Amino acid sequence: MYLDMRPPSQAAALMILRDYVRRWKRLPRLIVVDGGAEFKSGAFGHFCDAFGIDVRYRATQKPRGGAPIESLFGVSEHELIDGLEGNSIQLKLARQISPTQLPNERRRWKFESLYAAFESYLFETRPTVVHARLGITPLEYERIRLQETGEREHLTVSFDENLLLMTSSYPPHHYHKVHPHRGIWETGGYYWHPDMSALGGSMLEVRVEEWCANVIYVNTGKKWLTAIKRVVEPYLGRQRYEVAQAQRATDRFNQLAAQRGRKTTEHARRLVESSDPIIFDKKIAQQRQVIGAWYGALNMTVARPVPRELVMAFETPSVLEQLRESTSCQTINGMNPMNKLDFSRLAREISPEDRLRYSRLTREQALALSPKEKIRYFFSLQVKHAKLTLVEKRIERCLGPFSEERIIALIGPTGAGKTSFSEYFLGAKLISEDVGLIPFIMVKVPALGPRAVSWSGVYRSILKAGHEPLIEKKRASFVKDGRLQTVQASSKASLLSLRTAIENMLENRGTVLLALDEALHLLRSGDPVVVMDSVKSMADAASCQLLLIGSYDLLELVTSYGQVVRRGGLVYFDRYRSKVMNEKGEPVRNEKDIEDFGAAIQKLQRRWPCESHPNFYAAREILLDATLGIFVEE
């Protein structure tokens, strides 16, 4: 079943086939159609040929060939449509209707409720009503016929991306020539995909996406490409039907203006307006938005995942419109909220106390926040995902008083979430009820440009993180000839004094794990061997384990130093990958990572601080590639 507000078309016929497979997971062997042009389109015929469906056209002006369908039209009109409040059929006898009973004044049926009413009537009510000719219900008749003739096996058809692609419409020309630098010309603009640069001059099969005017699908013979319009702004969030209607209206006006040959100022102004492709019919736009939102919820719209910005019309109302309305009289950080926001600055302003407060909010409380607070709330969210859980298990195996690994290196790509994991997840796990104990201390090693990192600065940071008092008054001491001797130094504490103070503090505070974030800064502009010797001796002298956090550069230095390798363990924080190499060395689709990445997106999507939210899960593969598989930004 397919309900729409537009005339019959190729797209409508293909949408019926989509819905058929979605409901029954199979396809018919025979289809009887009338002489409509939509049933003679290339896409409809190609689909039926591919699945071995026999299409029979009934004789012209002899509707008895499709008697069941014609009968259904008549019965549904009398039993359902005529009884709907606001039906305009009464206007056939306009003089018998009072002004208070005009259908326009009594309309209350929305598209969603009308679709549900038709669906209930066709698939629930009518099959259980006794048929006038049969004397039994259609369901009973079908059961009896199955007993008489027997059942036959059906080939299950999957409602997947391949089926959605095969039920996508063809443009007027099925094959297009690829320009190596511009892409494919279709619907008044070029569509581009990076793989097209190597396909210049080729004639490729093209299918259009009816639900997004900025997207077409190109068949290279080996795979399908999702080509995006070079200039997306004019048709952002528009469906192909809207664009076609706007172009036809523009063409009609230009033809009429050319015939009349007027040269007035008003005519010139309207000519300029008519050349703007953003002039769309508001009524059609509203209809397509509602219909797109409904069929989008049924997963019957876009064949392949596309960026959310290209299909904003599926959101009802869109999050962007909600943001415009809620911030129309407000500013964020002293600037217009619709201008570019400094998200990194907003994220840095979130304190640990803010994260704790936001984590305790319910969805209703999050919806009541101001626009700026909603952004801060969403940035503060920390969710567990598959890669993070794996890292957590590996770290747990390395921790503990009986572990032989004194130095642990947490290595991964920049932005993978190493700092967030260490700060929030390890910090929450290694916590003590005794306020005098600090089981977990984390320090970020500063970068001083070309200069070597000051060890005294690192030591002072560790002491501050452990809430050690009188840092500058620390003095190293030793026993000589049975007497305690104190090292005399300048007004500031010496390096040896700070080192001794750290060892005492770690023991007194009951510290289990000392984490050094951006540990690679220790190795820059200095002798790596000397630095690693210092790290090794710190791990030997301290009563806790040492966690070094860094990117891939840290891996090479750590693994090349044998003393650290013998005393430590390596934990790799991997990113998600959409493709992996098989045994033959060929890239294949990585289903597990894609689904794990999508599951993490769904967790965040459930915390989206707006009444409605876009379907991020549908675009999980695009988001995975766009973020390089990195889920959390540090």
C-alpha positions in Angstrom: 0.0 0.0 0.0 1.3 3.4 -0.9 -0.5 6.7 -0.2 0.6 10.0 -1.7 -0.6 13.5 -2.6 1.0 13.6 -6.1 -0.2 12.2 -9.4 0.6 8.6 -10.4 4.2 8.2 -11.4 7.1 5.8 -11.9 8.1 6.5 -8.3 4.7 5.5 -6.9 4.7 2.2 -8.8 8.2 1.4 -7.4 7.2 2.4 -3.9 4.3 -0.1 -4.0 6.8 -2.8 -4.8 8.9 -1.6 -1.8 6.0 -1.8 0.5 5.0 -5.3 -0.8 8.4 -6.7 0.1 8.5 -4.9 3.4 5.2 -6.4 4.4 5.4 -10.0 3.0 9.2 -10.5 2.4 8.3 -11.9 -1.1 7.3 -10.8 -4.6 4.3 -11.8 -6.8 4.7 -14.0 -9.8 2.1 -12.1 -11.8 1.1 -8.4 -11.9 -2.0 -7.1 -13.8 -1.8 -3.4 -14.6 -3.7 -0.9 -16.7 -2.3 1.2 -19.5 -0.8 3.9 -17.2 2.6 5.3 -18.3 4.0 4.7 -14.8 3.8 0.9 -15.5 5.7 1.3 -18.8 8.6 3.0 -17.3 12.1 1.6 -17.6 12.7 1.1 -13.8 9.4 -0.8 -13.3 10.1 -3.1 -16.3 13.7 -3.7 -15.3 12.7 -4.6 -11.8 10.1 -7.1 -13.0 12.5 -8.7 -15.4 15.2 -9.0 -12.8 12.8 -10.9 -10.4 11.0 -12.9 -13.1 7.6 -11.2 -12.6 5.1 -11.5 -15.5 3.5 -8.1 -16.2 0.1 -8.3 -18.0 -1.6 -5.2 -19.3 -5.4 -5.4 -19.4 -7.3 -4.5 -22.5 -8.0 -0.8 -23.1 -11.3 0.4 -21.8 -12.1 -3.0 -20.4 -11.7 -2.7 -16.6 -13.1 -6.2 -15.9 -9.5 -7.4 -16.4 -8.7 -5.8 -13.1 -12.1 -6.4 -11.5 -10.7 -7.1 -7.9 -8.9 -3.8 -7.9 -11.8 -1.8 -9.4 -14.1 -3.4 -6.9 -11.8 -2.5 -4.1 -11.7 1.1 -5.2 -15.5 1.3 -5.2 -16.1 -0.5 -1.9 -13.4 1.5 -0.1 -14.9 4.7 -1.3 -18.3 3.9 0.0 -17.3 2.2 3.2 -14.4 4.3 4.3 -13.7 7.5 2.3 -17.3 8.8 2.1 -17.6 8.5 5.9 -14.5 10.5 6.7 -15.2 13.9 8.3 -14.3 16.7 6.0 -14.7 14.7 2.8 -15.4 17.0 -0.1 -17.7 14.6 -1.9 -20.7 16.5 -0.5 -19.7 19.5 -2.7 -21.3 17.7 -5.6 -24.6 19.0 -4.2 -23.2 22.4 -3.0 -26.7 24.0 -2.6 -27.7 21.4 0.0 -24.8 22.2 2.3 -24.9 25.0 4.9 -21.8 27.2 5.5 -21.3 25.5 8.9 -21.0 22.1 7.3 -18.4 23.0 4.6 -15.7 20.3 4.4 -12.9 22.9 4.6 -14.2 23.9 8.1 -14.4 20.3 9.4 -11.1 18.8 8.2 -9.2 17.0 10.9 -7.5 14.0 9.2 -3.7 14.2 9.0 -1.7 12.1 6.6 -0.5 9.8 9.3 -4.0 9.0 10.7 -5.4 8.7 7.1 -2.6 6.2 6.2 -3.4 4.2 9.4 -7.1 4.2 8.6 -6.5 2.8 5.1 -4.0 0.3 6.4 -6.4 -0.9 9.0 -9.3 -1.2 6.6 -7.4 -3.0 3.8 -5.4 -5.5 6.0 -7.6 -6.0 9.1 -11.2 -5.0 8.5 -12.0 -6.0 4.9 -10.4 -9.5 5.0 -12.7 -10.4 7.9 -16.0 -9.1 6.4 -18.2 -11.6 4.6 -18.1 -11.2 0.9 -21.4 -10.7 -0.9 -20.7 -13.2 -3.7 -18.6 -15.8 -1.7 -20.7 -15.9 1.4 -17.6 -16.2 3.5 -14.7 -13.8 4.4 -11.7 -13.5 2.1 -9.5 -15.0 4.8 -11.7 -18.1 5.0 -11.8 -18.4 1.2 -8.0 -18.2 1.1 -7.7 -20.9 3.7 -10.1 -23.2 1.8 -8.3 -22.6 -1.5 -5.0 -23.5 0.2 -6.4 -26.8 1.4 -7.8 -27.6 -2.1 -4.8 -26.6 -4.2 -2.0 -26.9 -1.7 0.7 -24.5 -0.7 3.7 -23.6 -2.7 7.1 -22.4 -1.7 8.0 -18.8 -2.0 11.5 -17.3 -2.4 12.2 -14.9 0.4 13.2 -11.4 -0.8 15.2 -9.3 1.6 14.2 -5.7 2.2 17.7 -4.3 2.1 19.8 -1.8 0.3 19.9 -3.8 -3.0 16.1 -3.8 -3.2 15.9 -0.1 -2.4 18.3 0.6 -5.1 16.4 -1.5 -7.7 13.2 0.4 -6.8 14.8 3.8 -7.2 13.6 5.7 -10.3 15.5 6.2 -13.5 16.1 9.7 -14.8 14.9 10.5 -18.4 18.2 9.2 -19.7 19.2 5.9 -18.0 22.9 6.2 -18.8 25.1 9.3 -18.3 28.6 10.2 -19.3 31.1 10.9 -16.5 33.1 14.0 -16.6 36.5 13.3 -14.9 36.5 16.6 -13.0 32.9 17.6 -12.7 31.0 14.3 -12.4 27.6 13.5 -13.9 25.1 16.2 -15.1 21.5 15.6 -14.0 18.6 17.8 -13.0 20.4 21.1 -13.6 23.6 20.3 -11.8 26.7 18.1 -11.5 26.8 15.2 -9.1 30.2 14.0 -7.8 31.8 11.1 -6.0 35.6 10.8 -5.5 35.7 7.5 -7.4 34.5 9.2 -10.6 37.9 10.8 -11.2 39.0 7.4 -12.6 35.9 6.8 -14.6 36.0 9.8 -17.0 34.3 9.2 -20.3 32.4 6.1 -19.1 28.6 5.7 -19.7 27.2 4.6 -16.4 23.7 3.6 -15.2 22.1 6.3 -13.0 19.2 6.2 -10.6 17.8 9.2 -8.8 16.8 9.4 -5.2 13.2 10.7 -5.1 13.4 11.6 -1.4 16.5 13.7 -1.7 17.2 16.0 -4.7 20.9 16.3 -3.9 21.6 12.6 -4.3 21.9 10.2 -7.2 23.1 6.6 -7.4 25.7 5.5 -10.0 26.4 1.9 -11.0 30.0 1.4 -12.0 29.5 -2.2 -12.8 31.2 -3.4 -9.7 29.5 -1.3 -7.0 27.1 1.6 -6.5 28.3 5.1 -5.7 26.3 7.7 -3.8 27.0 10.9 -5.7 26.3 14.2 -4.1 25.3 17.4 -5.9 28.3 19.8 -6.3 26.2 22.7 -4.9 23.8 21.4 -2.3 22.5 24.6 -0.8 19.7 25.4 -3.4 18.0 22.1 -2.9 19.0 21.4 0.7 16.3 19.2 2.3 14.2 19.2 -0.9 12.7 16.1 -2.6 13.0 15.6 -6.3 9.2 16.2 -6.9 9.5 19.7 -5.3 12.4 20.6 -7.5 10.6 19.4 -10.6 7.5 21.4 -9.7 9.5 24.5 -9.0 11.4 24.2 -12.3 8.1 23.7 -14.2 6.6 26.8 -12.6 9.7 28.8 -13.5 9.6 27.6 -17.1 5.9 28.4 -17.4 6.4 31.9 -16.1 9.4 32.5 -18.4 7.5 31.3 -21.4 4.5 33.5 -20.6 6.8 36.5 -20.0 8.6 35.9 -23.3 5.3 35.8 -25.2 4.0 39.0 -23.6 7.3 40.8 -24.0 6.7 43.1 -21.1 9.5 45.4 -20.0 8.2 46.9 -16.7 10.2 47.1 -13.5 7.8 44.7 -11.8 8.4 42.2 -14.6 12.1 42.5 -14.3 12.0 41.9 -10.6 9.8 38.8 -11.0 12.3 37.5 -13.7 15.1 37.8 -11.2 13.0 35.9 -8.6 11.9 33.2 -11.0 15.5 32.4 -11.8 16.2 31.6 -8.2 16.0 27.8 -7.7 15.0 28.3 -4.0 11.5 29.5 -4.9 9.5 26.5 -3.9 5.8 26.0 -3.5 5.1 26.1 0.3 2.1 23.8 0.1 4.0 21.1 -1.9 7.0 21.4 0.4 4.8 20.9 3.5 3.1 17.8 1.9 6.4 16.3 0.9 7.8 16.9 4.3 5.0 15.1 6.0 5.0 12.2 3.5 8.8 11.9 3.7 8.7 11.8 7.5 6.1 9.0 7.5 7.8 6.7 4.9 11.2 7.5 6.5 9.9 6.0 9.7 9.0 2.9 7.7 12.6 2.8 6.2 11.2 3.1 2.7 12.9 6.3 1.6 16.6 6.8 0.8 18.2 3.6 -0.6 21.7 4.3 0.9 22.7 6.3 3.9 23.3 10.0 3.1 24.3 13.0 5.3 21.5 14.2 7.5 21.8 17.8 6.2 20.6 16.6 2.7 17.3 15.1 4.0 16.3 17.6 6.7 12.8 17.5 5.3 12.3 14.1 6.9 12.4 15.7 10.4 9.0 16.9 11.5 9.7 19.6 12.6 13.3 19.7 11.8 15.8 20.2 14.6 17.2 23.2 12.7 13.8 24.9 12.7 13.4 24.1 16.4 16.8 25.7 17.1 15.9 28.8 15.0 12.6 29.2 16.8 14.0 28.6 20.3 16.9 31.0 19.8 15.3 33.7 17.7 15.7 36.3 20.4 18.8 34.8 22.1 22.5 34.7 21.5 25.1 32.1 22.5 28.5 33.5 23.6 27.5 36.9 22.4 26.9 35.9 18.8 24.0 34.9 16.6 23.2 31.2 17.4 22.9 30.3 13.7 26.4 31.5 12.9 29.3 29.2 13.4 29.6 28.2 17.1 32.9 27.6 18.8 32.1 24.1 20.0 35.6 23.4 21.2 35.4 26.4 23.5 32.0 25.3 24.8 33.5 21.8 25.4 36.5 23.2 27.3 34.1 25.2 29.6 32.5 22.0 30.8 33.8 21.2 34.3 33.8 17.7 35.9 31.0 19.0 38.2 29.0 20.0 35.1 29.4 16.6 33.6 28.2 15.0 36.8 25.2 17.3 37.0 24.3 16.7 33.3 24.7 12.9 33.6 21.9 12.9 36.2 19.4 14.8 34.1 16.3 13.0 32.8 15.2 13.5 29.2 12.4 15.9 30.3 14.9 18.0 32.2 17.3 18.1 29.2 14.5 19.3 27.0 13.8 22.2 29.3 17.4 23.5 29.1 18.3 26.6 27.2 19.9 26.2 23.7 23.4 26.9 25.1 22.9 24.4 27.9 21.6 21.8 25.5 24.8 22.0 23.6 26.9 21.8 26.7 24.7 18.9 27.9 25.2 16.9 24.7 29.0 17.6 24.6 29.3 16.4 28.2 27.7 12.9 27.5 30.1 10.0 27.9 28.8 6.6 26.7 30.4 3.2 26.7 30.9 1.5 23.3 32.5 -1.7 22.1 36.1 -0.4 21.6 36.1 1.3 25.0 34.8 -1.8 26.8 37.6 -3.8 25.2 40.2 -1.3 26.3 38.7 -1.3 29.8 39.0 -5.1 30.1 42.6 -5.0 28.9 43.5 -2.3 31.4 41.8 -4.2 34.2 44.0 -7.3 33.4 47.1 -5.1 33.8 46.1 -3.5 37.1 46.3 -4.9 40.6 49.0 -5.4 43.2 49.9 -8.8 41.8 50.5 -7.6 38.3 54.0 -7.7 37.0 53.4 -4.8 34.6 54.6 -1.7 36.3 54.3 0.5 33.2 51.2 0.4 31.0 51.1 2.3 27.7 47.7 3.3 26.3 48.2 4.1 22.6 45.7 5.0 20.0 44.8 7.6 17.3 44.4 11.2 18.2 40.8 11.9 19.4 40.0 8.2 20.0 39.0 9.0 23.6 42.1 7.9 25.5 42.0 11.0 27.8 38.2 10.7 28.4 38.5 7.0 29.2 41.3 7.6 31.7 39.8 10.6 33.3 36.2 9.5 33.7 36.0 5.7 33.5 39.3 4.8 35.3 38.7 7.8 37.7 35.3 6.5 38.6 36.5 2.9 39.0 39.5 3.7 41.1 37.8 5.8 43.8 38.0 5.5 47.6 35.5 6.3 50.3 38.4 7.6 52.4 38.8 11.3 51.4 42.5 11.1 52.4 43.2 8.5 49.8 43.6 9.2 46.0 43.9 5.9 44.2 44.0 7.5 40.7 46.1 10.6 39.8 46.2 11.9 36.2 48.5 14.6 35.0 48.8 16.2 31.5 52.4 16.7 30.4 52.7 20.2 28.9 54.3 20.9 25.6 56.9 23.6 25.6 57.5 23.9 21.9 61.2 23.4 20.9 62.4 23.3 24.5 62.7 20.1 26.4 60.0 19.4 29.0 60.9 20.5 32.5 60.9 17.5 34.8 60.4 19.9 37.7 57.2 21.2 36.1 56.0 17.6 35.7 56.8 16.7 39.3 55.0 19.8 40.6 51.9 19.0 38.5 51.9 15.5 40.1 52.2 16.9 43.6 49.4 19.4 42.9 47.1 16.7 41.5 47.8 14.8 44.8 46.9 17.9 46.8 50.3 17.9 48.4 50.9 21.0 50.6 54.1 23.2 50.7 55.5 22.0 47.4 58.2 24.6 47.3 59.4 23.7 50.8 60.2 20.1 50.0 63.8 19.1 50.8 65.4 15.8 50.1 67.1 14.0 53.1 69.4 11.0 53.6 71.1 9.2 56.4 74.9 9.7 56.8 77.0 8.3 59.7 73.8 7.5 61.5 72.5 11.0 61.3 69.7 12.5 59.1 71.1 14.9 56.6 69.0 17.5 54.5 70.1 18.6 51.1 70.6 22.3 51.1 69.3 24.0 47.9 68.0 27.3 46.7 64.7 28.9 47.8 62.9 26.5 45.4 62.7 22.7 45.9 65.3 20.8 44.0 64.5 18.1 41.4 65.6 15.4 43.9 63.4 16.9 46.6 60.4 16.8 44.3 61.1 13.3 43.2 61.3 12.1 46.9 58.1 14.0 47.7 56.3 12.3 44.9 57.3 8.8 46.1 56.2 9.6 49.6 52.9 11.2 48.4 52.0 8.2 46.2 52.6 5.8 49.1 50.7 8.0 51.7 47.8 8.7 49.4 47.4 5.0 48.5 47.7 5.8 44.8 47.2 2.7 42.6 47.7 4.3 39.2 49.5 7.4 38.1 48.6 8.5 34.5 50.7 10.8 32.4 48.6 12.1 29.5 50.5 13.2 26.3 53.5 11.3 27.5 55.2 11.8 24.2 56.0 15.4 25.3 58.5 13.9 27.7 60.5 12.5 24.8 60.6 15.5 22.5 63.6 17.8 22.4 65.5 15.5 24.8 67.5 12.3 24.8 64.9 9.5 24.6 67.1 7.0 26.4 67.6 9.4 29.4 63.9 10.1 29.5 62.9 6.5 29.4 65.5 5.7 32.1 63.8 8.3 34.3 60.4 6.8 33.5 61.7 3.3 34.3 63.2 4.4 37.6 60.0 6.3 38.6 58.0 3.1 38.0 60.6 1.1 40.1 60.6 3.6 43.0 56.9 4.4 43.1 54.5 2.2 45.0 51.9 2.4 42.1 51.7 1.5 38.5 52.4 4.1 35.8 50.1 4.7 32.8 51.6 6.4 29.7 49.0 7.9 27.3 49.8 9.0 23.8 49.5 8.5 20.1 51.3 6.2 17.7 54.6 8.1 18.1 54.7 6.8 21.7 54.4 3.2 20.5 57.7 3.3 18.6 59.6 4.8 21.4 58.2 2.5 24.1 58.7 -0.7 22.2 62.3 0.3 21.3 63.3 0.6 24.9 63.8 -2.9 26.3 63.6 -2.0 30.0 60.1 -0.5 29.7 58.9 -3.4 27.5 60.0 -5.9 30.2 58.3 -3.9 32.9 55.1 -3.0 31.1 52.2 -3.8 28.8 50.7 -2.2 25.7 47.0 -1.5 25.4 45.8 -0.4 21.9 42.7 1.9 21.7 41.7 1.1 18.1 39.3 3.0 16.0 36.2 1.7 14.1 36.8 0.6 10.5 34.2 0.2 7.8 36.4 -2.2 5.8 39.0 -4.8 6.7 41.3 -7.0 4.6 40.3 -10.6 4.0 42.6 -13.5 3.5 43.2 -12.6 -0.1 44.2 -9.0 0.9 41.0 -7.5 -0.5 39.0 -4.9 1.4 35.7 -6.3 2.6 32.8 -4.7 4.6 33.4 -4.9 8.4 29.9 -5.6 9.6 30.9 -5.9 13.3 32.5 -2.5 13.6 29.7 -0.9 11.6 27.1 -2.3 13.9 29.1 -1.5 17.1 29.5 2.0 15.9 25.8 2.3 15.1 24.9 0.9 18.6 27.0 3.7 20.2 25.3 6.3 18.0 21.9 5.0 19.2 23.0 5.5 22.8 23.7 9.2 22.0 20.6 9.5 19.9 18.4 8.6 22.8 19.9 11.5 24.8 19.4 14.0 21.9 18.1 17.1 23.7 15.2 17.9 21.3 11.7 16.7 20.9 12.5 15.0 17.6 15.8 13.8 16.4 17.3 12.8 13.0 17.9 9.2 12.2 21.7 9.1 12.8 21.7 5.3 12.9 20.6 5.2 9.2 23.7 7.2 8.3 26.1 5.2 10.6 28.4 4.2 7.7 28.8 7.7 6.5 29.4 9.0 10.0 31.9 6.2 10.5 33.9 7.2 7.4 33.5 11.0 8.1 34.9 10.6 11.7 37.6 8.1 10.6 36.0 5.6 13.0 36.8 7.8 16.0 33.8 7.9 18.2 34.9 10.2 21.0 36.8 13.4 20.7 39.1 14.3 23.6 
